[in-house]
Amino acid sequence: MSTIYTTNSWSGYGKHETYWNEYRREGDIVVKYKCRRGKFFDGKENNWEESEEQVDSWSIGDPDMPDWLHQYL
């Protein structure tokens, strides 16, 4: 698995919340992940938490894959 493209980040709903998309090649498949980084208070101190969720995926040569993504393969 390797990251082939990362979008610019954008602010979320919270004051210390950031989102971005990552496109990763996993064998013959390109997977789009929505990544999140946010700060929360656990009662004692502030902690950073990161998470990601799979949004979409395409096989290499799939006609539904965005055209601009082909240049990064």
C-alpha positions in Angstrom: 0.0 0.0 0.0 1.3 3.4 -0.9 -0.2 6.9 -0.9 -0.2 8.3 -4.5 -2.0 11.6 -3.9 -3.1 13.7 -0.9 -5.5 16.6 -1.2 -5.2 19.9 0.7 -6.8 19.8 4.1 -10.0 21.7 5.1 -11.5 22.6 8.5 -14.2 20.6 10.0 -17.1 21.6 12.3 -14.9 21.8 15.4 -12.3 24.4 16.2 -9.4 21.8 16.1 -10.7 19.5 13.4 -9.1 18.9 10.0 -10.0 16.7 7.1 -8.2 15.6 3.9 -8.5 12.8 1.3 -5.8 10.3 0.5 -5.7 8.1 -2.6 -3.7 4.9 -2.0 -2.7 2.1 -4.4 -3.3 -1.3 -2.9 -2.1 -3.8 -5.5 -4.4 -3.4 -8.6 -6.9 -1.2 -6.7 -6.9 2.5 -6.0 -8.7 3.4 -2.8 -9.9 6.8 -1.7 -9.9 7.5 2.1 -11.4 10.4 4.0 -9.0 11.2 6.8 -9.6 13.2 10.0 -7.5 14.7 12.7 -9.1 16.3 15.8 -8.3 17.4 19.3 -10.5 16.4 22.2 -10.3 16.9 26.0 -10.5 13.7 28.1 -11.0 15.4 31.4 -7.3 15.7 32.2 -5.5 16.8 29.0 -6.0 17.5 25.3 -5.4 14.5 23.0 -5.2 14.3 19.2 -7.1 11.6 17.5 -6.8 10.4 13.9 -9.2 8.3 11.9 -9.9 7.3 8.3 -12.7 5.8 6.4 -12.8 4.2 3.0 -15.0 6.3 0.6 -14.5 4.8 -2.8 -12.3 2.4 -4.8 -11.5 1.6 -8.4 -9.5 -1.1 -10.1 -6.7 -0.1 -12.4 -8.3 0.5 -15.8 -11.8 1.1 -14.4 -13.6 3.7 -16.7 -15.3 5.2 -13.6 -11.9 6.2 -12.1 -11.4 10.0 -12.2 -9.3 10.9 -15.3 -6.9 13.1 -13.3 -6.0 10.2 -11.1 -4.4 8.2 -14.0 -1.3 10.5 -14.0 -0.4 9.4 -10.5 -0.4 5.6 -11.2 
